[in-house]
Amino acid sequence: MVVKQQIIDKARSESRTLLTEVESKELIRQAGISVSDTRLATSREEATSMSKQFGFPVVLKIASPD
């Protein structure tokens, strides 16, 4: 688990003023609020592996700075 300050520091070091969905949900989770399980896959193989762990159906969403 990435701690709150690391998430914020990473965003700042990248000159971002917005957090990603994954980062935001992690901060909310750390505050003790339930959120849907969200993971970031960086390859097709990783996405396939994660979907098998979650069970089906799953939803895929593109995470891009664009």
C-alpha positions, 0 to 999 in steps of 0.5 A: 500500500502506498501511503498518502504522502507518497501519492501526493508527492508523486503527483506534485513531482509530475506537476499534476494538480489532479490525482488519477482514479487509482490514486484518489481511491487509495486516499479515500480507502486510507481514510476508511471509506469503502470504494470499489477495488481498482487496480492499474494494469500496464500490459495486456498480460497483467490485465488478464491476470488481474481479471482472473483474480477478480473474477468475471465480469470485470470493467477495463478503463484506459488510464492516460495523461491524454 
